[in-house]
Amino acid sequence: MRLHRDSTALLVVDIQTRLAPAMHQSESAIQANSALIQAARQLDIPIFASEHCAERIGPTVPDLRALLRDDEILPKRHFSCADDDGIVQTLKHLGKSQIVVTGMEAHVCVLQTVLGLAEHGYTPYFVADAVASRHAQNKELAAHRLRQQGVPVISTEMALFEWMGHADHPAFRGILSLVKSL
């Protein structure tokens, strides 16, 4: 179940201004998400970021928001992106089978999104170093549960190198610099 850039979309779940400061190791998760977004942009991989109840939790954190277009921000009210009809339709129109999922909180919105995407027939990938929860144990439990369900648990570097496929890819040097920044 290797990632293929032509079959993949990136979904960043709820990395928002009022939520991120409460997360364990949020800075490293935000940095990993920045690298994933920048690499996806270089490789023409569709990118979306959800915002859960943005009027209460705030918008996407500025470091990531600066990398996203307005049409890539998807509002939601359900914990799972896969339960939101607008998001489901957006993903369906892409025609991609693999969804790389990152975000906050790993054991709530990210977990439920990953499980829901699998129910919709997608192959979701949980990027362990690009997710965060208030408590480290909840992040670990989310990864453990997803592994039990057969969901691939990967790292940012795994995604980046699988998306490129080979060292002769034109984006190799740019993406290698993203890897070195992690």
C-alpha positions as CSV (number, residue, x, y, z in Angstrom):
1,M,0.0,0.0,0.0
2,R,2.6,2.5,-1.1
3,L,1.6,6.1,-1.6
4,H,1.3,7.3,-5.2
5,R,1.2,11.0,-5.9
6,D,-1.3,10.6,-8.7
7,S,-3.7,8.8,-6.4
8,T,-3.3,11.0,-3.3
9,A,-4.8,14.0,-1.6
10,L,-3.6,15.6,1.6
11,L,-6.2,16.4,4.3
12,V,-5.0,18.6,7.2
13,V,-7.6,18.3,10.0
14,D,-8.3,21.3,12.4
15,I,-4.9,22.7,13.2
16,Q,-6.5,25.9,14.5
17,T,-5.3,28.9,16.6
18,R,-7.1,28.2,19.8
19,L,-6.6,24.4,19.7
20,A,-2.9,24.2,18.7
21,P,-1.4,25.8,21.9
22,A,-3.0,23.1,24.1
23,M,-1.5,20.2,22.1
24,H,1.5,18.2,23.2
25,Q,4.4,18.9,20.8
26,S,2.2,21.0,18.6
27,E,5.2,22.9,17.1
28,S,6.7,19.8,15.6
29,A,3.3,18.7,14.2
30,I,2.8,22.1,12.6
31,Q,6.3,21.9,11.1
32,A,5.6,18.5,9.7
33,N,2.3,19.8,8.2
34,S,4.1,22.7,6.7
35,A,6.6,20.3,4.9
36,L,3.7,18.1,3.7
37,I,1.8,21.1,2.3
38,Q,4.8,22.5,0.6
39,A,5.7,19.1,-0.9
40,A,2.2,18.5,-2.0
41,R,2.1,21.9,-3.7
42,Q,5.4,21.1,-5.6
43,L,4.0,17.7,-6.6
44,D,0.5,18.9,-7.7
45,I,-1.2,16.8,-5.0
46,P,-4.5,18.3,-3.9
47,I,-4.5,19.9,-0.4
48,F,-7.4,20.6,1.9
49,A,-7.5,21.8,5.5
50,S,-10.6,21.5,7.6
51,E,-11.6,24.0,10.3
52,H,-13.9,22.8,13.0
53,C,-16.3,25.4,14.4
54,A,-13.9,28.1,13.4
55,E,-16.0,30.8,15.1
56,R,-15.1,29.2,18.5
57,I,-11.7,27.5,17.8
58,G,-10.3,30.0,15.4
59,P,-8.9,29.7,11.9
60,T,-6.0,27.5,10.7
61,V,-2.8,28.5,12.4
62,P,-1.0,31.4,10.5
63,D,2.1,29.3,9.5
64,L,-0.1,26.8,7.7
65,R,-2.8,29.3,6.6
66,A,-0.2,31.2,4.6
67,L,0.5,28.1,2.5
68,L,-3.2,27.5,1.7
69,R,-5.6,29.0,-0.8
70,D,-9.0,30.1,0.4
71,D,-10.7,27.4,-1.6
72,E,-8.6,24.8,0.2
73,I,-10.2,25.6,3.6
74,L,-13.2,23.4,4.4
75,P,-15.5,24.3,7.3
76,K,-17.0,21.5,9.3
77,R,-19.2,20.9,12.3
78,H,-18.9,17.1,12.6
79,F,-15.8,15.7,14.4
80,S,-15.2,13.5,11.3
81,C,-14.5,15.2,8.0
82,A,-16.0,12.0,6.5
83,D,-19.4,12.8,8.1
84,D,-19.5,16.3,6.4
85,D,-21.3,16.1,3.1
86,G,-19.4,19.1,1.7
87,I,-16.0,17.6,2.4
88,V,-17.1,14.2,1.2
89,Q,-18.3,15.7,-2.1
90,T,-15.0,17.7,-2.4
91,L,-12.9,14.6,-2.0
92,K,-15.2,12.5,-4.3
93,H,-14.7,15.0,-7.1
94,L,-11.0,14.6,-6.9
95,G,-11.1,10.9,-7.9
96,K,-8.2,10.0,-5.5
97,S,-8.2,6.8,-3.6
98,Q,-5.5,7.6,-1.0
99,I,-5.9,10.3,1.6
100,V,-3.0,11.4,3.7
101,V,-4.5,12.7,7.0
102,T,-2.8,14.9,9.6
103,G,-4.0,17.3,12.2
104,M,-5.5,17.7,15.7
105,E,-6.6,16.0,17.9
106,A,-5.2,12.7,16.8
107,H,-7.7,10.7,19.0
108,V,-10.8,12.7,18.1
109,C,-11.2,14.4,14.8
110,V,-8.3,12.8,13.0
111,L,-9.1,9.3,14.2
112,Q,-12.8,9.7,13.3
113,T,-11.9,11.2,9.9
114,V,-9.5,8.3,9.1
115,L,-12.0,5.7,10.1
116,G,-14.8,7.4,8.2
117,L,-12.7,7.8,5.1
118,A,-12.0,4.0,5.2
119,E,-15.8,3.4,5.5
120,H,-16.2,5.5,2.3
121,G,-13.8,3.3,0.5
122,Y,-10.6,5.4,0.6
123,T,-7.2,4.2,1.8
124,P,-6.4,6.7,4.5
125,Y,-2.8,7.2,5.9
126,F,-2.3,8.5,9.4
127,V,0.9,10.6,9.6
128,A,2.1,10.0,13.1
129,D,4.5,12.9,13.4
130,A,2.0,15.4,11.8
131,V,-0.7,14.8,14.4
132,A,-1.1,15.9,18.0
133,S,-3.3,15.5,21.0
134,R,-3.4,17.2,24.4
135,H,-1.8,14.2,25.9
136,A,0.8,12.0,24.2
137,Q,-1.0,8.8,25.4
138,N,-4.1,9.7,23.3
139,K,-2.0,10.2,20.2
140,E,-0.4,6.8,20.8
141,L,-3.8,5.2,21.4
142,A,-5.1,6.6,18.2
143,A,-2.2,5.2,16.2
144,H,-2.5,1.8,17.9
145,R,-6.3,1.7,17.2
146,L,-5.7,2.6,13.5
147,R,-3.0,0.0,13.1
148,Q,-5.5,-2.6,14.5
149,Q,-7.9,-1.5,11.8
150,G,-5.3,-2.0,9.1
151,V,-4.7,1.7,8.5
152,P,-1.1,2.6,7.4
153,V,0.6,4.7,10.1
154,I,3.4,6.6,8.4
155,S,5.8,9.5,9.0
156,T,6.2,12.8,7.1
157,E,9.4,11.6,5.5
158,M,7.7,8.3,4.3
159,A,5.0,10.4,2.6
160,L,7.5,12.8,0.9
161,F,9.8,10.1,-0.5
162,E,6.9,7.8,-1.6
163,W,5.3,10.8,-3.4
164,M,8.5,11.5,-5.2
165,G,9.3,7.9,-6.1
166,H,12.9,8.4,-7.2
167,A,15.9,10.7,-6.7
168,D,15.6,12.0,-10.3
169,H,12.3,13.7,-9.7
170,P,12.5,17.4,-10.5
171,A,11.2,18.3,-7.0
172,F,13.8,16.2,-5.3
173,R,16.2,19.0,-4.1
174,G,13.3,21.1,-2.8
175,I,11.7,18.3,-1.0
176,L,15.0,17.1,0.4
177,S,15.4,20.6,1.9
178,L,12.0,20.2,3.5
179,V,13.1,16.8,5.0
180,K,16.2,18.4,6.4
181,S,14.1,21.1,8.1
182,L,12.2,18.5,10.1
